Amino acid sequence: MRLLALLAAAVGLAALALYLLRATLRRMGRRALLRFRARVDRYKFAEKQQIIDELLQDPAIVTAVAQHVADGHDTTEATWARVRRYLDEIVPQFNVLAYYRLGYGIANAVLRVFWKVSVESASPGAVERLPRNAIVVYLINHRSNADYILVAYALAGRVSISYAVGEWARAFPLEFLFKRFGSYFIRRGYREALYHTVLERYVQHITAHGVTQGIFPEGGLTRDGRLRPGKIGLLDYLLGTGRDAEFRDRLVLVPVALNYDRVLEDRTLLRELRLRAEREQSGGAHRERPSRWAQLSEVTRFVLWNAARAFTGRWRRYGRAAVIVGDPVPLALWFAEERARGDGDLFALPREARLARVQALCDAMLSRIGEIVPVTPVPLACAAIQSFDADVITRGQLLDRMAEMRDVLLELNGRVLRHDRDIGETFDVAYRMLRMRRVLSRHGDAYIVLAHGRELVSYYANSIAHLLGEFEAGVRARDALPATEAAGAFGAH
């Protein structure tokens, strides 16, 4: 009896401790939300298993399973097991403390170490004035893997975003963290019809429940600095929610443009661009990506080099990381225009015709993103450098050209950070970074563009060349990078 009493007391104490822990975590979560005054979509708090159970009963998934079995791919039992694995892989489990305490803390620490962050809105308050039942999707240009934390940090005081994340993050602890942040994983390039039905229905399911999402319509990182052509897979899934008239009036796209004075992966991305060009020239004999060991070696060198700089007191931040949140684009008007075409409902069209309409929308949104790309000191200096057909440029020439470009940008409504600052100060900020990267070398009153720095000059100049009006042609003509699939796609707006 005494033993039973002790066991009962131990169980009671454990239950009490668990109750108190949960109560404490709930209070901490509420405090985090009050601190940031952010909107968290209610459906994000749904249990993962609840979402999976709802999707397992989805008629489209049931039909896809039957088709998979009918095509002879597997048995019914094995196919349903495959669907459950897909759902377990895709569906996250959002945790408000992980997002606003751990995630925000990591983002704040990482961003402050590397950059000075600037966040602006094209029209302040425009997103906040949207109806409370609006389903908001942020479309973001993709320059770095740091984009995820930069945008989440920039919008932390407004809303928590669920990202579509590629398989690169499916490694411990990234997978655990991203799922707690509410992000869902997708398999890029995976062609199985069953998987895509499961993914499509998940995306439409959370969209219908009002979950705010962030997607990168380029489908991957830019390797030459330009905006890439749009890929419409996820956008098409999202728009599919508009089959229900209720959601057509609630869907809103918000363009978000990013730019950096230094992209951490820039040299890796440029190497991949060269490898791709070599592979195309040789008929596929070269690898498009470096091996994992090569990537690990590069990351190790980067960490050790920066650690040494910090240890010796020579550490400097990498300039600016800038975010511009554009004006919201309600899709009610777009759906109405599609209905007014006179060729029937958008979703009744043949798949190819419907995807062409979605592609046109995607291209228009990428154009909007391109129009608000922030102009930071390094891209402006690189554009000025590239506009000269010379490797030796005097300081006076550079400052005059940068001033002329800044005037053109401001005239064309370009988003120039600190445009009120003296142009000499802007160049000096950029030069510190370019000197550290061994792109520019100063000799007296002249600057020499070092041979191995030409690619970086082109990479950063390309990020704003489309905004430069009369100077664009000259900057494009001296691009030192290989021609890519993005060439000409969004070269002018």
Secondary structure, 3 states (H helix, E strand, C coil): CHHHHHHHHHHHHHHHHHHHHHHHHHHHHHHHHHHHCCECCHHHHCCHHHHHHHHHCCHHHHHHHHHHHHCCCCCHHHHHHHHHHHHHHHCCCCCHHHHHHHHHHHHHHHHHHHCEEEEEECCCCCCCCCCCCCEEEEEECCCCCCHHHHHHHHCCCCECCEEEECHHHCCCCHHHHHHHCCCEECCCCCCCHHHHHHHHHHHHHHHHCCCCEEECCCCCCCCCCCCCCCCCHHHHHHHHHHHCHHHHCCEEEEEEEEEECCCCCHHHHHHHHHHHHHHHHCCCCCCCCCCHHHHHHHHHHHHHHHHHHHHCCCCCCCCEEEEEECCCEECHHHHHHHHHCCCCCHHHCCHHHHHHHHHHHHHHHHHHHHHCCEECHHHHHHHHHHCCCCCEEEHHHHHHHHHHHHHHHHHCCCEECCCCCCHHHHHHHHHHHHHHCCCEEEECCEEEECHHHHHHHHHHHHCCHHHCHHHHHHHHHCCCCCCCCCCCCCCCC
